[in-house]
Amino acid sequence: MSRTFSSLRYRNYRLFFTGQLISQTGSWMQRIALGWYVLDLTHNDAFAVGVMAFAQFLPYTLFGLFAGVITDRLDARRLVLATQVGQTISAVVLTWLALAHLAQPWMLYLIAFVNGTVLVLDVPSRQQLTYRMVGREALPNAIALNSSLFNASRVFGPSVAGILLGFAGVGACFLVNAVSFVAVLGGLLAMRTRDFFPLEQFDRPRILAGTREGLAYVRRQPRMLTVLALTLVLSTFAFNFNVTLPVLAKVTLHGHGTVYGFLSAIFGAGALVGALVAASRARASARTMLIGALVFTVAETLLAFANNEYAAGLLLFLVGAGFTAWSANSNASMQLAAPDRLRGRIIGLYFYAFNGTGPLGGLLAGWLCARGGTELAFGVAGVAGMAGAVGAAAALRRRRIEIPRPAPAT
């Protein structure tokens, strides 16, 4: 237990962790409500949910390559403050549209695009800020704890959202999310910058030259290329639950908002277990990464045959556990192998691989759901993901590649 929660000994990280736990709960409520709202407005059009995912992840495709360079150029704490304010404004606008009954699908797509643009900078800047709060030695633990709080909120947020959807409507979910950002903004403002771990001195990179430098570094690292390739395959084909879960709950299982909330919470519970297991380990592990990827994709393949919410819930628990065991280890391995001057760019490239094909993956998942239901969508996703995991395992074994260890301290 002391190893699992060791990063909480840092005051700045405790503030960050508490604020994010509250804010991420609200964010999950908004995600759940938004997918359900699109289905309502479009009369259960599964492809429309795919279009929502396309709008949400398109900014990663357009701008994601440059997010890491911007993170390396700017102060991480101030950048996170700015992105949290942007998400607050987005939540307020959604609340107004829903409560005033003014929303049209195109408006939701536009807000998803704007919010996605903010998140392009938010994700790498939060990762960089995590390094500044806890340092190199505690970084794997902090990354896993970040994943655990994300998934703990994934348990509670969808559960509350499922109840509110039935009794108060989507506007209440959006309102709770808007209010929840007060906690994370307060935590960021209360941090002591003198307690941050220092970075090595380096010249701030220019946008294009810095991007080329990051790409050139990764090309020379076969270990990183293997991790990025697996991330690209799994995120494109297998991680489109923002599209498939609402369709599974409402169309395949003929459920209500509470069923959707239940399935999302069960997925989050499994992901929380996987994150805590990753946090209890001393360092990133190639074995754990590959086992997690296989559990994730095999369970998703079996979801194609689930015909009731209980069978689907059990499999989603395994999907969530495998997903975070894979993602926490792959994320930590990339960051630990990166030198200080390139860390923001390496983080940016990792999340570009994770989210950059999100528009294509979302449209593909929506099209598969429209053509053959969630049965076809989960089947294709699981088989493609298993092929990627087996290929990565073969590459690691053939080249005798291990997950990168920490770069030399500066």
C-alpha positions as CSV (number, residue, x, y, z in Angstrom):
1,M,0.0,0.0,0.0
2,S,2.8,2.4,0.8
3,R,4.3,1.8,-2.6
4,T,0.9,2.1,-4.4
5,F,0.2,5.6,-3.0
6,S,3.8,6.8,-2.6
7,S,3.4,9.9,-4.9
8,L,0.8,11.4,-2.5
9,R,3.7,12.4,-0.1
10,Y,4.2,15.4,-2.3
11,R,2.0,18.3,-1.4
12,N,1.6,19.7,-4.9
13,Y,0.6,16.2,-6.2
14,R,-2.0,15.8,-3.4
15,L,-3.6,19.1,-4.5
16,F,-3.6,18.0,-8.1
17,F,-4.9,14.5,-7.3
18,T,-7.8,15.8,-5.2
19,G,-8.9,18.4,-7.7
20,Q,-8.7,16.0,-10.6
21,L,-10.7,13.4,-8.8
22,I,-13.6,15.8,-8.4
23,S,-13.2,17.3,-11.9
24,Q,-12.8,14.0,-13.7
25,T,-16.0,12.7,-12.1
26,G,-17.9,15.7,-13.6
27,S,-16.1,15.2,-16.9
28,W,-17.3,11.5,-17.1
29,M,-20.8,12.6,-16.4
30,Q,-20.6,15.0,-19.3
31,R,-19.1,12.3,-21.6
32,I,-21.9,9.9,-20.7
33,A,-24.6,12.5,-21.2
34,L,-23.2,13.8,-24.5
35,G,-23.3,10.4,-26.2
36,W,-26.8,9.8,-24.9
37,Y,-27.9,13.2,-26.0
38,V,-26.8,12.7,-29.5
39,L,-28.7,9.4,-29.7
40,D,-31.8,11.2,-28.5
41,L,-31.5,14.1,-30.9
42,T,-30.9,11.8,-33.9
43,H,-33.4,9.1,-33.0
44,N,-30.9,6.4,-32.1
45,D,-28.6,6.9,-35.1
46,A,-25.4,5.0,-34.2
47,F,-23.5,6.7,-37.0
48,A,-24.2,10.1,-35.5
49,V,-22.3,9.0,-32.3
50,G,-19.4,8.1,-34.6
51,V,-19.6,11.6,-36.1
52,M,-19.4,13.0,-32.5
53,A,-16.3,11.0,-32.0
54,F,-14.9,12.3,-35.3
55,A,-15.5,15.9,-34.2
56,Q,-14.0,15.3,-30.7
57,F,-10.7,13.6,-32.0
58,L,-10.2,15.6,-35.2
59,P,-8.1,18.3,-33.3
60,Y,-5.7,15.6,-32.3
61,T,-5.2,14.6,-35.9
62,L,-4.7,18.3,-37.0
63,F,-2.7,19.7,-34.1
64,G,-1.5,16.8,-32.0
65,L,2.0,16.6,-33.5
66,F,2.7,20.1,-32.3
67,A,1.2,19.8,-28.8
68,G,4.4,18.4,-27.3
69,V,6.5,21.2,-28.7
70,I,4.2,23.8,-27.2
71,T,4.3,22.0,-23.9
72,D,8.1,22.2,-24.0
73,R,8.0,25.9,-24.7
74,L,5.5,27.0,-22.0
75,D,5.1,26.6,-18.2
76,A,3.2,23.4,-17.6
77,R,1.1,24.7,-14.6
78,R,0.0,27.8,-16.4
79,L,-0.9,25.8,-19.5
80,V,-3.0,23.4,-17.4
81,L,-4.8,26.3,-15.8
82,A,-5.7,27.7,-19.2
83,T,-7.0,24.4,-20.5
84,Q,-9.1,23.8,-17.4
85,V,-10.7,27.3,-17.9
86,G,-11.4,26.4,-21.5
87,Q,-13.2,23.2,-20.5
88,T,-15.2,25.1,-17.9
89,I,-16.5,27.4,-20.6
90,S,-17.4,24.5,-22.8
91,A,-19.4,22.8,-20.0
92,V,-21.2,26.1,-19.3
93,V,-22.3,26.4,-22.9
94,L,-23.5,22.8,-23.0
95,T,-25.5,23.4,-19.9
96,W,-27.2,26.4,-21.4
97,L,-28.0,24.7,-24.7
98,A,-29.5,21.7,-22.9
99,L,-31.5,23.5,-20.3
100,A,-32.9,26.0,-22.8
101,H,-33.7,23.1,-25.3
102,L,-31.8,24.8,-28.0
103,A,-29.3,22.1,-28.9
104,Q,-29.0,20.7,-32.5
105,P,-26.6,17.9,-33.4
106,W,-24.3,20.3,-35.3
107,M,-23.9,22.4,-32.2
108,L,-22.8,19.4,-30.1
109,Y,-20.3,18.4,-32.9
110,L,-18.9,22.0,-32.8
111,I,-18.5,22.0,-29.0
112,A,-16.9,18.6,-29.2
113,F,-14.4,19.9,-31.7
114,V,-13.6,23.0,-29.6
115,N,-13.3,20.9,-26.4
116,G,-11.0,18.4,-28.3
117,T,-8.8,21.3,-29.4
118,V,-8.4,22.3,-25.7
119,L,-7.6,18.7,-24.7
120,V,-4.8,18.5,-27.3
121,L,-2.8,20.8,-25.1
122,D,-4.3,19.6,-21.8
123,V,-3.1,16.0,-22.0
124,P,0.7,16.5,-22.5
125,S,0.8,19.6,-20.2
126,R,-0.7,17.6,-17.4
127,Q,1.8,14.8,-18.0
128,Q,4.6,17.3,-17.9
129,L,3.2,18.9,-14.7
130,T,3.1,15.4,-13.1
131,Y,6.9,15.1,-13.7
132,R,7.5,18.5,-12.1
133,M,5.4,17.6,-9.1
134,V,7.0,14.2,-8.2
135,G,10.3,13.8,-10.1
136,R,11.8,10.9,-12.0
137,E,11.8,8.2,-9.4
138,A,8.1,8.5,-8.5
139,L,6.9,9.2,-12.0
140,P,5.7,5.6,-12.8
141,N,3.7,5.5,-9.6
142,A,2.2,9.0,-10.3
143,I,1.2,8.0,-13.8
144,A,-0.5,4.9,-12.6
145,L,-2.3,6.9,-9.8
146,N,-3.4,9.5,-12.4
147,S,-4.9,6.5,-14.3
148,S,-6.5,5.2,-11.1
149,L,-8.2,8.6,-10.3
150,F,-9.4,8.8,-13.9
151,N,-11.0,5.4,-13.6
152,A,-12.3,5.9,-10.1
153,S,-14.2,8.8,-11.4
154,R,-15.2,6.6,-14.3
155,V,-17.0,4.4,-11.7
156,F,-18.8,7.1,-9.8
157,G,-19.4,9.6,-12.7
158,P,-21.3,7.3,-15.0
159,S,-23.3,5.9,-12.1
160,V,-24.5,9.4,-11.1
161,A,-25.0,10.3,-14.7
162,G,-27.2,7.3,-15.3
163,I,-29.4,8.4,-12.4
164,L,-29.5,12.0,-13.4
165,L,-30.3,11.1,-17.0
166,G,-33.5,9.4,-15.9
167,F,-34.6,12.0,-13.4
168,A,-33.2,15.4,-14.4
169,G,-32.0,15.1,-18.0
170,V,-28.7,15.8,-19.7
171,G,-28.5,19.4,-18.6
172,A,-28.0,18.5,-15.0
173,C,-25.0,16.3,-15.9
174,F,-23.5,19.2,-17.9
175,L,-24.1,21.6,-14.9
176,V,-22.4,19.3,-12.4
177,N,-19.3,19.1,-14.7
178,A,-19.1,22.9,-15.0
179,V,-19.2,23.3,-11.2
180,S,-16.6,20.5,-10.7
181,F,-13.8,22.5,-12.3
182,V,-13.7,24.8,-9.3
183,A,-11.9,22.0,-7.4
184,V,-9.1,21.5,-9.9
185,L,-8.6,25.3,-10.5
186,G,-8.3,25.8,-6.8
187,G,-5.8,23.1,-6.4
188,L,-3.6,24.4,-9.3
189,L,-3.7,28.0,-7.8
190,A,-2.7,26.6,-4.3
191,M,0.4,24.8,-5.5
192,R,3.9,25.9,-4.4
193,T,6.0,26.4,-7.5
194,R,9.2,26.4,-5.4
195,D,8.6,22.7,-4.6
196,F,8.6,21.7,-8.3
197,F,11.4,19.4,-9.5
198,P,13.7,21.3,-11.8
199,L,14.3,20.5,-15.5
200,E,17.6,20.7,-17.2
201,Q,18.4,23.9,-19.0
202,F,17.6,23.9,-22.7
203,D,16.7,26.3,-25.4
204,R,12.9,26.5,-26.0
205,P,12.3,24.7,-29.3
206,R,10.6,26.3,-32.4
207,I,7.4,24.6,-33.5
208,L,8.5,23.0,-36.7
209,A,12.1,22.4,-35.9
210,G,11.2,21.0,-32.5
211,T,8.6,18.7,-34.0
212,R,11.2,17.3,-36.4
213,E,13.7,16.8,-33.6
214,G,11.2,14.8,-31.6
215,L,10.3,12.6,-34.6
216,A,14.0,12.0,-35.4
217,Y,14.7,10.9,-31.8
218,V,11.8,8.4,-31.8
219,R,12.9,7.0,-35.2
220,R,16.2,6.1,-33.6
221,Q,14.6,4.2,-30.7
222,P,13.2,0.8,-31.8
223,R,11.7,0.3,-28.3
224,M,9.7,3.4,-28.5
225,L,8.6,2.6,-32.1
226,T,7.2,-0.8,-30.9
227,V,5.2,0.8,-28.1
228,L,3.9,3.5,-30.4
229,A,2.9,1.0,-33.0
230,L,0.9,-1.0,-30.5
231,T,-0.7,2.2,-29.2
232,L,-1.7,3.2,-32.7
233,V,-3.4,-0.2,-33.4
234,L,-5.3,-0.5,-30.1
235,S,-6.5,3.1,-30.0
236,T,-7.7,3.1,-33.7
237,F,-9.5,-0.2,-33.7
238,A,-10.2,-1.3,-30.1
239,F,-10.7,1.8,-28.0
240,N,-13.9,3.4,-29.3
241,F,-16.2,2.9,-26.4
242,N,-17.5,6.4,-26.5
243,V,-19.3,5.2,-29.7
244,T,-20.0,1.5,-28.9
245,L,-21.1,1.7,-25.3
246,P,-24.1,4.0,-25.7
247,V,-25.2,1.9,-28.7
248,L,-24.7,-1.3,-26.8
249,A,-26.9,0.0,-23.9
250,K,-29.7,1.6,-25.8
251,V,-29.9,-0.4,-29.1
252,T,-28.4,-3.8,-28.5
253,L,-29.6,-4.4,-25.0
254,H,-32.7,-2.1,-25.2
255,G,-31.8,-0.4,-22.0
256,H,-32.3,3.0,-20.4
257,G,-29.8,5.6,-19.1
258,T,-29.2,3.6,-16.0
259,V,-28.0,0.6,-18.0
260,Y,-25.6,2.8,-19.9
261,G,-24.4,4.3,-16.6
262,F,-24.0,0.8,-15.1
263,L,-21.9,-0.6,-18.0
264,S,-19.7,2.5,-18.0
265,A,-19.2,2.2,-14.3
266,I,-18.3,-1.5,-14.5
267,F,-15.7,-0.6,-17.2
268,G,-14.3,2.0,-14.9
269,A,-14.1,-0.4,-12.0
270,G,-12.0,-2.8,-14.0
271,A,-9.8,0.0,-15.2
272,L,-9.4,1.2,-11.6
273,V,-8.2,-2.3,-10.6
274,G,-5.7,-2.4,-13.5
275,A,-4.4,1.1,-12.6
276,L,-3.9,0.2,-8.9
277,V,-2.0,-3.0,-9.9
278,A,0.2,-0.8,-12.2
279,A,0.8,1.7,-9.3
280,S,1.9,-1.1,-7.0
281,R,4.8,-2.1,-9.3
282,A,8.2,-0.5,-9.0
283,R,8.7,0.2,-12.7
284,A,7.1,-0.1,-16.1
285,S,7.0,-3.7,-17.4
286,A,6.9,-5.1,-20.9
287,R,5.3,-8.3,-19.7
288,T,2.5,-6.4,-17.9
289,M,1.9,-4.2,-20.9
290,L,1.5,-7.1,-23.3
291,I,-0.7,-9.2,-20.9
292,G,-2.9,-6.2,-20.4
293,A,-3.2,-5.7,-24.1
294,L,-4.2,-9.3,-24.6
295,V,-6.8,-9.3,-21.8
296,F,-8.2,-6.1,-23.1
297,T,-8.6,-7.3,-26.7
298,V,-9.8,-10.9,-25.9
299,A,-12.5,-9.6,-23.6
300,E,-13.6,-7.1,-26.2
301,T,-13.9,-9.9,-28.8
302,L,-16.1,-11.9,-26.4
303,L,-18.3,-8.8,-26.0
304,A,-19.7,-9.4,-29.4
305,F,-21.6,-12.4,-28.0
306,A,-22.9,-10.7,-24.8
307,N,-26.7,-10.7,-24.9
308,N,-27.5,-9.2,-21.5
309,E,-26.2,-6.4,-19.3
310,Y,-24.6,-8.8,-16.7
311,A,-22.5,-10.7,-19.2
312,A,-21.6,-7.4,-20.9
313,G,-20.7,-6.0,-17.5
314,L,-18.3,-8.9,-16.6
315,L,-16.5,-8.6,-19.9
316,L,-16.3,-4.8,-19.6
317,F,-14.6,-5.2,-16.2
318,L,-11.9,-7.3,-17.8
319,V,-11.7,-4.9,-20.8
320,G,-11.1,-2.0,-18.4
321,A,-8.5,-3.9,-16.3
322,G,-6.5,-4.9,-19.3
323,F,-6.7,-1.5,-20.9
324,T,-5.2,0.4,-18.0
325,A,-2.5,-2.3,-17.3
326,W,-1.4,-1.8,-20.9
327,S,-1.8,2.0,-21.1
328,A,-0.2,2.9,-17.8
329,N,2.9,0.8,-18.6
330,S,3.3,2.1,-22.1
331,N,2.8,5.7,-21.1
332,A,5.4,5.4,-18.2
333,S,7.9,3.6,-20.4
334,M,7.8,6.4,-23.0
335,Q,8.2,9.2,-20.4
336,L,11.0,7.5,-18.5
337,A,13.1,7.0,-21.7
338,A,12.8,10.6,-22.8
339,P,15.4,13.3,-21.9
340,D,14.1,16.4,-20.1
341,R,14.5,18.6,-23.2
342,L,12.3,16.2,-25.3
343,R,9.8,14.9,-22.7
344,G,6.9,17.1,-23.8
345,R,7.4,16.1,-27.4
346,I,7.7,12.4,-26.6
347,I,4.5,12.7,-24.5
348,G,2.9,14.5,-27.4
349,L,3.8,11.8,-29.9
350,Y,2.5,9.1,-27.6
351,F,-0.9,10.8,-27.2
352,Y,-0.9,11.6,-30.9
353,A,-0.6,7.8,-31.5
354,F,-3.3,7.3,-28.9
355,N,-5.8,10.0,-30.2
356,G,-4.6,11.0,-33.7
357,T,-6.6,8.3,-35.5
358,G,-9.6,8.9,-33.2
359,P,-11.7,10.5,-36.0
360,L,-11.1,7.5,-38.3
361,G,-11.7,5.0,-35.4
362,G,-14.9,6.7,-34.3
363,L,-16.4,6.8,-37.8
364,L,-15.4,3.2,-38.3
365,A,-17.0,2.1,-35.1
366,G,-20.2,4.0,-35.9
367,W,-20.3,2.6,-39.4
368,L,-19.8,-1.0,-38.1
369,C,-22.6,-0.5,-35.5
370,A,-24.9,0.8,-38.2
371,R,-24.1,-2.1,-40.5
372,G,-24.0,-5.0,-38.1
373,G,-24.7,-3.8,-34.6
374,T,-22.3,-3.8,-31.7
375,E,-21.7,-7.5,-32.4
376,L,-19.8,-6.6,-35.6
377,A,-18.1,-3.6,-34.1
378,F,-16.7,-5.5,-31.0
379,G,-15.7,-8.5,-33.2
380,V,-13.6,-6.4,-35.6
381,A,-12.1,-4.3,-32.8
382,G,-11.1,-7.3,-30.7
383,V,-9.6,-9.3,-33.6
384,A,-7.6,-6.3,-34.9
385,G,-6.4,-5.5,-31.3
386,M,-5.3,-9.1,-30.7
387,A,-3.3,-9.1,-33.9
388,G,-1.5,-5.9,-32.8
389,A,-0.7,-7.3,-29.4
390,V,0.7,-10.5,-30.8
391,G,2.7,-8.5,-33.4
392,A,4.2,-6.3,-30.6
393,A,5.1,-9.3,-28.5
394,A,6.9,-10.9,-31.5
395,A,8.8,-7.7,-32.2
396,L,9.9,-7.4,-28.6
397,R,11.0,-11.0,-28.5
398,R,12.7,-11.0,-31.9
399,R,14.7,-7.8,-31.1
400,R,15.3,-8.6,-27.5
401,I,13.7,-5.3,-26.7
402,E,12.6,-4.4,-23.2
403,I,10.5,-1.5,-22.0
404,P,12.8,1.5,-21.8
405,R,14.4,2.1,-18.3
406,P,14.7,5.7,-16.9
407,A,17.0,8.0,-18.8
408,P,20.1,9.1,-16.8
409,A,19.4,11.7,-14.2
410,T,20.4,15.3,-15.1
